Amino acid sequence: MADAFFHTSIPVADKAVKAIIFRCTEFLMGFFIFKFFSLAASRFRHFTPYLMFAEDWIQRSLFMFCRGLSGATLLVLIFSLTNTAASLYGTLLWALDEPGYIFQTYNSTVADHRYALNPDPPHALTVSLNTDTLKNIDKRLHQLVGAEFFKQGLNLSLTGDVERGQPQTTAPTQHEGVGPRIWLDDGGFSVSADTYAGVPLTLPVVDGEQLEFPYDCIHFDGGVADWNCTYHSAFAMQFLEGPLGRPEVHWDDLSSKEYYDSKYIRATRAENVWAYYSKGSETAAMMQVFTVTKGHRRHTFVETVFRATMLTNKGFLFARDEVSDLLRRAAGRNATARDGPQLSQIIDDMLRAQDEGLSYNFGTNYAASDKTVIQNTWSYYRVLNVNNLEEQYSIVYTSATNITLLRSEDVENPPAPFKPCHQPFMNEAFGGKVTHTDCAGGTVSDEMEPRFYGTVDTAAVLVMSGLGYGRSNLSAESMTQELVEWVWDRTPRLTDLLVARAYAVSVDPRLVGVSVERMVVAVSGLQLFLSVFAAVLALAAWAALAYGADDGWSKTLLANLVHTTQHRGAPESKRGYIRAPLDVDLVAHPEGDYLVVDNKPIVLHQPWETAMVTPVTPATPLYQFVGGDMPKEAVVSQAGVPVCWGAPGHQYAPVPQ
């Protein structure tokens, strides 16, 4: 609370308003000093020093020099120093400016700030986690996911508020021999997890003979796929090096059923580190948002992938307790999955394969709903050297993949081929920009005519590494529980932010909310207090002088001059502010300049004993001297007001006319 008083926290409209406040405060402090010393002068009956208060430093210095050391000199000196200090009061207020501004936040959409977008933001982000930085990361999740999305120096951030829209699916067009899919139209257009995750791509040759794979361990039935396979370890390397978490796009029944020409959404090696983390041994997590556009129809998906691994070198076996601990912790907080009999059986089969020098896969693909497909795998790989088939190392491997449809919509302009291709192909886009096609390395068949399927767009990717040391044979080191649970707990928030980033570049920026921080000029409680304090002092000094001293000390020199020369003895002789000020002029005369009030000159008369004053203008004496040593007549103005006076106590009487 105390810090808030000393730091700027109260917004003001503009820096000019702030400057005016400080300038007015400085004026009020100067006003207080003047009135306070005027009151002091009235108490000591120092009227000349009072007049000096209105003069500049030079005149005041001459006054002090001529008067020497006296009470009047001391009063003028203290006033001069204090008044100078008061003139720096505004500077003091600026010196207390810490930091001088605050940030005010308001919500908007990305579409309202297109100028602020980085023209080429990366579509893939990587975050390396560790237990020491988790507390700080929680406060800046929006900065992690929004990294390099906006231009530097702009205070915009993604909020995760997105109008996601509605997903739309259709009934399956295939039932036999297919795994779970998210069906998108009545022609077989669909998306699934990797259908062939449990199927080897090639059959290796050992001792001159091609190995056979036990394909009967793989089952596709009624929209469910699963595999439970133990096989020769010569197959292990290709399974281990197969990319994890590749969404599979089936463009239509003809291409996927007749020609097995489904397409994968691939990670780019140049920009997406998941191209490396998805292979080999690494405990990591990935989430991505991608779109698939066919004709006038576009669908948006979000995918999450988690993998944990444990490795042991040649000649060392995994301990049952370590394998069991890793797999059960990686199964998450679902007690049924973690402690059920299926996982116990998987652990037994995995260790049996280890004892027999074989490799092992267990996996399942299933549909959680018509909009979500899930793939889980548990594997033991005994990796062999491809040249001499000697054992290199062994890996325990588990993964979980979830793909969910978020939005289905019509687009005005269907995608066009990025480049021509001599075979069926699709565009590949990243971050909303089509960069190439999958023509090179695509499926070639004489029976398939060249055709363009559509566009897949990997809109945004977030890779989280450092979740454990995947090359350890100890479960506690292979998967850091605190980090993994942090990822599980933050997945909804991270997903919202990643969806926002993806929608902004690949769907519609008008649907994405952003938080805009605007720098606003502000003052602190201390500055405001000092400003009010100066105003209170000024008001108090004014009141004290107005009611605690004669009128002559509380009004201006002009008021004193006019009232003492024009209205002396009249009812209005009280020296208040002049509502209709008279003209005061400096008039040239052969004998010297004269100060004239309302066309009437003021003349300072020398002592009567040594000189007489000649009338400045012809005038009829209206008063005569009736006592003392003065001459018989005194010159008076035509208005009847004496323009010169003798010493106090001299008496005058009207001259008979």
C-alpha positions in Angstrom: 0.0 0.0 0.0 2.9 2.4 0.8 4.5 1.7 -2.5 1.3 2.6 -4.3 1.4 6.0 -2.6 4.9 6.8 -3.9 4.5 5.3 -7.4 2.4 6.8 -10.1 -1.0 5.1 -10.1 -3.6 7.8 -10.7 -4.3 8.4 -14.4 -4.6 11.9 -15.8 -6.0 12.8 -19.2 -2.8 13.9 -20.9 0.8 14.9 -20.2 -0.2 18.5 -20.8 -2.8 18.2 -18.0 -0.1 16.8 -15.7 2.2 19.7 -16.6 -0.6 22.2 -15.9 -1.3 20.6 -12.5 2.4 20.9 -11.5 2.7 24.4 -12.8 -0.4 25.5 -10.9 1.0 23.8 -7.8 4.2 25.7 -8.2 2.2 29.0 -8.6 0.2 28.3 -5.5 3.3 27.6 -3.5 4.8 30.9 -4.6 1.5 32.6 -3.7 1.7 31.1 -0.3 5.3 32.4 0.2 4.3 35.9 -0.9 1.2 36.1 1.4 3.1 34.5 4.3 5.9 37.1 4.2 3.4 39.9 3.6 1.8 38.9 6.8 5.2 38.9 8.5 6.0 42.3 7.1 2.7 43.7 8.4 3.5 42.4 11.9 6.9 44.2 11.9 5.5 47.3 10.1 8.0 46.9 7.2 6.1 48.4 4.3 9.1 49.0 2.1 10.3 45.4 2.3 6.7 44.4 1.5 7.0 46.4 -1.7 10.4 44.8 -2.4 8.6 41.4 -2.5 7.2 42.4 -5.9 10.6 43.5 -7.3 13.2 41.4 -9.0 16.4 40.0 -7.5 18.5 43.0 -8.7 16.2 45.6 -7.0 16.0 43.5 -3.8 19.8 43.1 -3.8 20.3 46.9 -4.1 17.7 47.4 -1.3 19.6 45.0 1.0 22.9 46.5 0.2 21.8 50.0 0.9 19.9 49.2 4.2 22.8 47.1 5.6 22.1 44.6 8.3 18.6 45.2 9.6 15.4 43.4 10.2 14.0 44.7 6.9 17.1 43.3 5.1 16.8 40.0 6.8 13.1 39.7 5.9 13.8 40.5 2.2 16.7 38.0 2.1 14.7 35.2 3.6 11.8 35.9 1.3 14.1 35.9 -1.8 15.6 32.6 -0.9 12.3 31.0 0.0 10.6 32.3 -3.1 13.4 30.9 -5.3 13.0 27.5 -3.6 9.2 27.7 -4.2 9.8 28.3 -7.9 11.4 24.8 -7.9 8.4 23.1 -6.3 7.2 22.0 -9.7 10.6 20.5 -10.4 10.4 18.6 -7.1 7.1 17.1 -8.2 8.6 16.0 -11.5 11.5 14.5 -9.6 9.0 12.3 -7.7 7.7 10.9 -11.0 8.2 7.2 -10.6 7.7 6.0 -13.3 5.4 8.7 -14.5 2.9 6.6 -16.4 0.7 3.5 -16.0 -0.7 1.0 -18.4 -4.4 0.8 -19.0 -5.8 -2.3 -20.7 -8.7 -2.7 -23.0 -9.8 -5.5 -25.3 -10.0 -5.5 -29.0 -9.6 -7.9 -31.9 -6.6 -8.8 -34.0 -8.4 -7.4 -37.1 -8.4 -3.9 -35.4 -4.6 -4.0 -35.2 -3.4 -5.5 -38.4 -0.7 -2.9 -38.5 0.8 -4.4 -35.4 1.2 -7.9 -36.7 4.6 -9.2 -37.6 4.6 -9.7 -41.4 6.2 -13.1 -41.1 5.6 -14.6 -37.7 6.9 -18.2 -37.0 4.3 -20.8 -37.0 6.2 -23.1 -34.6 7.2 -22.2 -31.1 9.4 -24.1 -28.6 9.5 -23.8 -24.9 12.1 -25.5 -22.7 10.7 -26.1 -19.3 12.5 -26.6 -16.0 11.3 -26.6 -12.4 13.1 -23.3 -11.5 11.2 -21.2 -14.0 7.6 -22.6 -13.7 6.5 -19.8 -11.3 7.5 -17.1 -13.7 6.2 -18.9 -16.8 2.7 -19.0 -15.3 2.5 -15.2 -15.4 3.6 -14.9 -19.0 1.9 -17.8 -20.9 0.3 -15.3 -23.3 3.8 -14.0 -24.0 5.2 -17.5 -24.7 2.4 -18.3 -27.1 2.4 -14.8 -28.6 6.1 -14.7 -29.2 7.1 -12.8 -32.3 3.5 -12.5 -33.4 3.2 -8.8 -32.9 5.8 -6.2 -33.8 8.3 -5.3 -31.1 7.5 -2.3 -29.0 3.7 -2.7 -29.1 1.8 -3.7 -26.0 -0.6 -6.2 -27.5 -1.1 -9.7 -26.3 -3.3 -12.7 -27.1 -6.1 -13.3 -24.5 -7.2 -16.7 -25.6 -10.7 -15.3 -26.2 -11.8 -16.8 -29.6 -15.1 -17.2 -31.3 -14.4 -20.8 -32.2 -17.5 -21.5 -34.2 -19.2 -24.8 -34.6 -17.8 -28.1 -35.8 -19.8 -30.1 -38.3 -19.4 -33.8 -39.1 -21.2 -36.4 -41.2 -21.9 -40.1 -41.0 -19.0 -42.5 -41.8 -18.8 -43.5 -45.5 -16.7 -46.6 -44.7 -17.0 -49.2 -41.9 -14.9 -52.2 -42.8 -11.1 -52.1 -42.5 -10.9 -48.5 -41.3 -9.9 -47.0 -38.0 -11.6 -44.1 -36.2 -11.9 -40.9 -38.1 -13.6 -37.5 -38.0 -15.8 -37.6 -41.0 -16.3 -34.3 -42.9 -18.4 -35.0 -46.0 -20.3 -37.7 -47.7 -17.5 -38.4 -50.1 -15.2 -39.9 -47.5 -13.3 -36.7 -46.6 -12.0 -37.3 -43.1 -9.1 -36.8 -40.7 -7.6 -39.4 -38.3 -4.6 -40.1 -36.2 -1.8 -42.1 -38.0 -3.6 -45.2 -39.1 -0.3 -47.0 -39.8 1.5 -46.2 -36.6 1.7 -49.9 -35.8 2.5 -51.1 -39.3 6.1 -51.3 -40.6 6.8 -49.4 -43.8 9.5 -51.9 -45.1 10.5 -55.5 -44.4 14.1 -55.7 -43.5 16.5 -58.4 -44.7 18.4 -60.5 -42.2 20.9 -63.1 -43.3 19.8 -62.8 -46.9 16.1 -63.4 -46.0 13.3 -60.9 -45.8 11.7 -60.9 -42.5 7.9 -61.3 -42.1 5.9 -59.1 -39.8 3.0 -60.6 -37.9 0.3 -58.5 -39.5 -2.4 -60.5 -37.8 -1.6 -58.7 -34.6 -3.2 -55.5 -36.1 -7.0 -55.2 -36.1 -9.3 -52.7 -37.8 -12.9 -53.3 -37.0 -15.9 -51.0 -37.0 -14.1 -47.8 -36.6 -11.6 -49.1 -34.0 -8.0 -50.0 -34.6 -5.6 -51.7 -32.2 -2.4 -53.7 -32.3 -0.6 -55.9 -29.9 2.6 -57.1 -31.6 5.8 -58.8 -30.6 8.3 -58.9 -33.5 12.0 -59.2 -34.6 14.0 -56.2 -33.3 15.2 -55.5 -36.9 11.8 -53.6 -37.3 12.5 -51.5 -34.2 14.4 -48.7 -35.8 11.8 -47.8 -38.4 9.1 -47.7 -35.7 11.3 -45.5 -33.4 12.2 -43.2 -36.3 8.6 -42.9 -37.5 7.2 -39.4 -36.8 4.8 -39.2 -33.9 1.6 -37.3 -34.0 1.1 -36.9 -37.7 -2.5 -36.1 -38.5 -3.7 -38.2 -41.5 -6.0 -36.7 -44.1 -8.2 -38.9 -46.2 -9.5 -36.7 -49.1 -12.1 -39.1 -50.4 -13.1 -42.7 -50.5 -11.5 -43.3 -53.9 -8.1 -42.1 -52.9 -7.9 -43.7 -49.4 -9.8 -47.0 -50.1 -8.7 -47.9 -53.6 -5.2 -46.4 -53.7 -4.3 -45.9 -50.1 -3.3 -42.4 -51.0 -4.0 -40.6 -47.7 -1.8 -37.6 -46.9 0.0 -36.6 -43.7 0.4 -33.2 -42.2 4.1 -33.0 -41.7 6.4 -30.9 -39.6 8.9 -28.8 -41.4 12.5 -29.5 -40.4 13.6 -25.9 -41.0 11.1 -24.3 -38.6 9.4 -26.9 -36.5 11.6 -28.7 -33.9 8.9 -31.4 -33.5 10.3 -32.9 -36.7 13.2 -34.0 -34.4 11.4 -34.5 -31.1 8.8 -36.7 -32.7 11.5 -39.3 -33.3 13.9 -41.1 -31.1 14.0 -40.8 -27.3 12.7 -37.6 -25.7 10.1 -36.8 -23.1 8.2 -33.9 -24.6 4.7 -32.5 -25.5 3.3 -30.8 -28.6 0.1 -29.1 -29.5 -0.8 -27.7 -32.9 -3.8 -26.2 -34.7 -4.2 -27.0 -38.3 -6.8 -26.5 -41.0 -7.9 -28.7 -43.9 -9.6 -27.1 -46.9 -11.4 -29.0 -49.7 -13.2 -26.9 -52.2 -15.3 -24.3 -50.4 -15.2 -26.2 -47.1 -12.6 -25.6 -44.4 -12.2 -27.4 -41.1 -10.0 -26.4 -38.1 -8.5 -29.0 -35.7 -6.5 -28.9 -32.5 -4.1 -31.7 -31.7 -2.2 -32.5 -28.5 0.7 -35.1 -28.3 2.6 -36.3 -25.2 5.4 -38.8 -25.1 7.7 -40.2 -22.4 10.7 -42.4 -23.0 13.3 -44.3 -21.0 16.5 -45.7 -22.4 19.1 -48.2 -21.3 22.4 -49.1 -23.0 23.5 -52.4 -24.5 23.9 -55.1 -21.9 21.5 -53.5 -19.3 17.9 -54.5 -18.8 15.1 -52.3 -17.6 13.9 -53.0 -14.1 10.2 -53.9 -13.7 9.7 -51.2 -11.1 11.1 -48.5 -13.3 9.0 -49.5 -16.3 5.9 -49.8 -14.2 6.4 -46.4 -12.6 7.0 -44.6 -15.9 4.0 -46.1 -17.7 1.6 -45.6 -14.8 2.7 -42.0 -14.2 2.5 -41.2 -17.9 -1.1 -42.6 -18.0 -2.2 -39.5 -16.2 -4.7 -39.0 -13.4 -7.2 -41.5 -14.7 -7.1 -44.2 -12.1 -8.7 -46.7 -14.5 -6.0 -46.3 -17.1 -3.2 -46.0 -14.6 -4.1 -49.0 -12.3 -6.2 -51.1 -14.6 -5.4 -54.7 -15.7 -4.7 -53.7 -19.3 -1.6 -51.6 -18.3 -0.4 -54.5 -16.1 -0.6 -56.8 -19.0 1.2 -54.4 -21.3 4.0 -54.2 -18.7 4.3 -58.0 -18.5 4.4 -58.4 -22.3 7.0 -55.6 -22.7 9.3 -57.3 -20.2 8.8 -60.7 -21.7 9.9 -59.2 -25.1 12.9 -57.8 -23.4 13.8 -61.2 -22.0 13.5 -62.8 -25.4 15.5 -60.1 -27.2 12.4 -59.0 -29.2 10.6 -55.7 -29.6 7.0 -55.0 -28.7 4.1 -52.6 -29.7 0.7 -52.1 -28.1 -1.5 -49.4 -29.4 -5.1 -48.3 -29.9 -7.0 -45.8 -32.0 -10.5 -45.0 -31.0 -13.1 -42.2 -31.3 -14.0 -40.4 -28.1 -16.8 -38.8 -30.1 -17.6 -38.0 -33.7 -15.4 -34.9 -33.3 -12.4 -36.4 -31.4 -10.1 -39.3 -32.1 -7.4 -40.6 -29.7 -4.3 -42.8 -30.2 -2.4 -44.3 -27.3 0.8 -46.4 -27.7 3.1 -48.4 -25.4 6.3 -49.8 -26.9 9.6 -51.6 -26.1 12.2 -51.2 -28.8 15.4 -53.2 -28.8 17.4 -51.1 -31.4 19.9 -53.0 -33.6 22.7 -51.7 -35.8 21.4 -51.8 -39.3 24.7 -53.2 -40.6 25.6 -56.0 -38.2 22.3 -56.3 -36.3 24.1 -55.9 -33.0 22.2 -54.4 -30.1 22.8 -50.7 -29.5 20.3 -49.7 -26.8 16.7 -50.3 -25.7 13.9 -47.9 -25.2 10.6 -47.9 -23.3 8.2 -45.6 -25.1 4.6 -44.4 -24.4 2.6 -41.7 -26.2 -0.9 -40.2 -26.3 -2.4 -38.2 -29.2 -5.7 -36.4 -29.3 -7.2 -34.7 -32.4 -10.4 -32.7 -32.1 -12.5 -30.8 -34.7 -13.0 -27.1 -33.6 -14.7 -25.4 -36.5 -16.3 -26.1 -39.8 -17.1 -23.3 -42.3 -17.6 -22.3 -45.9 -14.9 -20.2 -47.6 -15.6 -17.8 -50.4 -12.5 -18.8 -52.5 -11.5 -22.4 -52.8 -7.8 -23.2 -52.7 -5.9 -23.2 -56.0 -2.8 -25.4 -56.7 0.4 -23.7 -55.6 2.3 -25.4 -58.4 1.3 -28.0 -61.0 2.0 -31.6 -60.3 1.9 -34.8 -62.4 0.1 -36.8 -59.6 -2.5 -36.3 -56.9 -1.2 -33.7 -54.5 -2.1 -31.0 -52.0 -0.9 -27.6 -51.0 1.1 -27.4 -47.7 0.8 -24.1 -45.8 2.4 -23.0 -42.6 1.1 -20.1 -40.5 -1.6 -19.2 -43.1 0.9 -19.1 -46.0 1.1 -21.7 -48.7 4.8 -22.4 -49.3 4.9 -25.7 -51.3 3.1 -28.9 -52.2 3.7 -32.5 -51.4 4.2 -33.4 -55.0 7.8 -34.5 -54.5 7.9 -37.9 -52.9 4.1 -38.4 -53.3 2.3 -41.5 -54.2 2.8 -42.4 -57.9 0.4 -44.8 -59.6 -0.4 -45.2 -63.3 -4.0 -45.8 -62.4 -4.4 -42.4 -60.6 -4.9 -39.3 -62.6 -3.2 -36.1 -61.6 -5.6 -34.1 -59.3 -5.5 -31.4 -56.7 -7.0 -32.3 -53.4 -6.9 -29.1 -51.4 -4.8 -27.3 -48.8 -3.6 -28.3 -45.3 -2.3 -25.5 -43.1 -0.2 -26.0 -40.0 -1.3 -22.8 -38.5 0.4 -22.8 -35.1 2.6 -25.3 -33.2 3.9 -25.2 -29.6 6.5 -27.7 -28.6 7.4 -28.2 -24.9 10.7 -29.9 -24.1 12.7 -30.5 -21.0 9.9 -32.7 -19.4 12.5 -35.2 -18.4 15.8 -36.8 -19.4 14.6 -39.4 -21.9 18.0 -41.2 -22.1 17.9 -42.3 -18.5 16.9 -45.8 -17.4 15.4 -44.4 -14.2 11.7 -43.4 -14.3 12.1 -40.3 -12.0 14.7 -38.9 -14.3 13.0 -39.9 -17.5 9.8 -38.0 -16.7 9.8 -35.1 -14.2 6.4 -35.4 -12.6 6.1 -31.7 -11.6 6.7 -30.5 -15.1 4.4 -33.0 -16.7 1.6 -32.2 -14.3 2.2 -28.5 -15.0 1.7 -29.2 -18.7 -1.5 -31.2 -18.0 -2.9 -28.4 -15.8 -2.1 -25.6 -18.3 -3.1 -27.5 -21.4 -6.6 -25.8 -21.6 -5.1 -22.3 -21.3 -2.2 -23.1 -23.7 -4.7 -24.5 -26.1 -6.9 -21.3 -26.0 -3.8 -19.2 -26.7 -2.6 -21.4 -29.5 -6.0 -21.5 -31.1 -6.1 -17.7 -30.9 -2.8 -17.4 -32.7 -3.9 -19.9 -35.4 -7.2 -18.3 -36.0 -5.6 -14.9 -36.4 -3.4 -16.1 -39.3 -5.4 -18.9 -40.9 -9.1 -18.5 -40.1 -10.3 -15.0 -39.3 -8.6 -12.3 -37.2 -11.9 -10.7 -36.4 -12.7 -13.8 -34.2 -9.6 -13.4 -32.0 -9.4 -11.1 -29.0 -6.3 -9.2 -28.0 -5.5 -7.2 -24.9 -4.1 -3.8 -25.7 -2.1 -2.0 -23.1 -2.0 1.8 -23.5 0.5 3.9 -21.7 -1.3 6.6 -19.8 0.2 9.6 -18.0 -0.3 9.3 -14.2 0.6 10.9 -10.9 1.3 9.3 -7.6 -0.6 9.8 -4.4 2.4 11.7 -3.0 2.4 14.1 -5.9 -1.3 14.7 -5.6 -0.9 15.2 -1.8 1.8 17.8 -2.3 -0.3 19.6 -4.9 -3.3 19.8 -2.6 -1.0 20.8 0.3 0.3 23.8 -1.7 -3.3 24.8 -2.4 -4.3 24.5 1.2 -1.2 26.6 2.3 -2.0 29.3 -0.3 -5.6 29.5 0.8 -4.6 29.6 4.5 -2.0 32.4 3.9 -4.5 34.4 1.9 -7.1 34.2 4.6 -4.6 35.0 7.3 -3.4 38.1 5.5 -6.9 39.2 4.5 -8.3 39.0 8.0 -5.2 39.4 10.2 -3.6 42.6 8.7 -4.6 46.0 7.5 -5.9 46.4 4.0 -2.7 48.0 2.9 -0.7 44.8 3.5 -3.1 42.5 1.7 -3.7 44.4 -1.5 -1.6 45.4 -4.4 0.6 48.5 -4.8 -1.9 49.8 -7.4 -4.8 49.5 -4.9 -2.8 51.4 -2.2 -1.7 54.0 -4.7 -5.2 54.8 -6.0 -7.0 54.7 -2.7 -4.4 56.9 -0.9 -4.4 59.5 -3.6 -8.0 59.5 -4.9 -10.4 58.3 -2.2 -8.7 59.3 1.0 -11.3 60.0 3.6 -14.1 58.8 1.4 -16.3 55.9 2.4 -14.7 53.8 -0.3 -11.3 54.4 1.1 -10.9 50.8 2.2 -8.2 49.5 0.1 -9.8 46.5 -1.6 -9.3 45.2 -5.1 -10.3 47.9 -7.6 -13.2 46.8 -9.7 -12.7 49.6 -12.3 -9.0 50.4 -12.1 -8.1 54.0 -12.9 -5.4 54.9 -15.4 -1.9 55.2 -14.0 0.5 56.8 -16.5 4.1 57.9 -16.6 4.0 61.5 -18.0 7.0 63.3 -19.4 7.7 66.8 -18.0 10.6 69.3 -18.4 11.4 68.9 -14.7 11.2 65.1 -14.9 8.6 62.3 -15.4 5.5 62.3 -13.2 3.3 59.5 -12.1 -0.3 60.4 -12.9 -3.4 58.8 -11.5 -6.5 59.5 -13.6 -4.7 62.5 -15.2 -3.7 63.9 -11.7 0.0 64.0 -11.0 1.6 62.7 -7.8 4.4 64.9 -6.4 6.5 64.0 -3.5 7.0 67.3 -1.5 10.3 68.0 0.2 10.2 69.2 3.8 8.4 72.5 4.1 11.2 74.1 5.9 13.6 73.8 2.9 11.5 74.0 -0.3 8.2 74.7 -1.8 6.5 72.7 -4.5 5.4 74.5 -7.6 2.0 73.4 -8.9 2.4 71.1 -11.8 -0.8 72.4 -13.3 -2.6 75.6 -12.6 -4.9 75.1 -9.6 -6.9 77.2 -7.2 -5.9 76.7 -3.6 -8.8 75.2 -1.8 -7.1 74.7 1.6 -4.9 76.9 3.7 -2.5 76.2 6.5 -3.8 77.1 9.9 -1.2 75.9 12.3 2.5 75.1 12.5 5.5 76.5 10.6 4.2 75.7 7.1 3.5 78.4 4.5 0.1 80.0 4.5 -1.2 77.9 1.6 -0.9 74.4 0.3 -1.3 73.5 -3.3 -4.2 71.3 -3.9 -5.7 69.7 -7.0 -8.7 71.1 -8.7 -10.7 68.3 -7.2 -10.0 69.6 -3.8 -7.6 66.8 -2.8 -4.2 67.9 -1.5 -1.4 66.7 -3.7 1.3 67.4 -1.1 1.3 67.3 2.6 3.5 68.5 5.4 4.6 66.6 8.4 2.0 64.7 10.5 0.0 67.0 12.7 -0.1 70.0 10.4 -3.6 71.4 10.1 -5.4 72.8 7.0 -8.7 74.6 6.5 -10.7 75.3 3.4 -9.9 78.6 1.6 -12.9 80.8 1.3 -14.1 81.0 -2.3 
